[in-house]
Amino acid sequence: MNLQETSLWPEVALVSILFLFGHIFLGHFEEKTPKWRKVLKYFLTLILVGGLSLLFNRIVALIFLGLTLVPVLYIHLIWLPSKGINGWTGEPREKYYELRGWDKNPKHKK
């Protein structure tokens, strides 16, 4: 095996890009989530995707990564709107904060 066949850089780059865009466009949904949980989620996803790629192959890892987007789409397109919350903006904030069990004051952080 040569280095190109065993390199995990494409997986690292793809997971990083997905997290980047997730935080840019949907980060307001996690504004009161502790930073350590966000970092842990990123590294666990990276380890899982990299592990699947090493144990099986890149296609399996990418299919898994794609399947993780299904619950995200369901939550933002169906579940949140069914609760009266905009799945793109998270508004009304008070309703979203109540759903998450957060303090309803948007400026107060736990």
Rosetta blueprint (number, residue, H / E / L):
1 M L
2 N L
3 L H
4 Q H
5 E H
6 T H
7 S L
8 L L
9 W H
10 P H
11 E H
12 V H
13 A H
14 L H
15 V H
16 S H
17 I H
18 L H
19 F H
20 L H
21 F H
22 G H
23 H H
24 I H
25 F H
26 L H
27 G H
28 H H
29 F H
30 E H
31 E L
32 K L
33 T L
34 P L
35 K H
36 W H
37 R H
38 K H
39 V H
40 L H
41 K H
42 Y H
43 F H
44 L H
45 T H
46 L H
47 I H
48 L H
49 V H
50 G H
51 G H
52 L H
53 S H
54 L H
55 L H
56 F L
57 N L
58 R H
59 I H
60 V H
61 A H
62 L H
63 I H
64 F H
65 L H
66 G H
67 L H
68 T L
69 L H
70 V H
71 P H
72 V H
73 L H
74 Y H
75 I H
76 H H
77 L H
78 I H
79 W H
80 L H
81 P H
82 S H
83 K L
84 G L
85 I L
86 N L
87 G L
88 W L
89 T L
90 G L
91 E L
92 P L
93 R H
94 E H
95 K H
96 Y H
97 Y H
98 E H
99 L H
100 R H
101 G L
102 W L
103 D L
104 K L
105 N L
106 P L
107 K L
108 H L
109 K L
110 K L
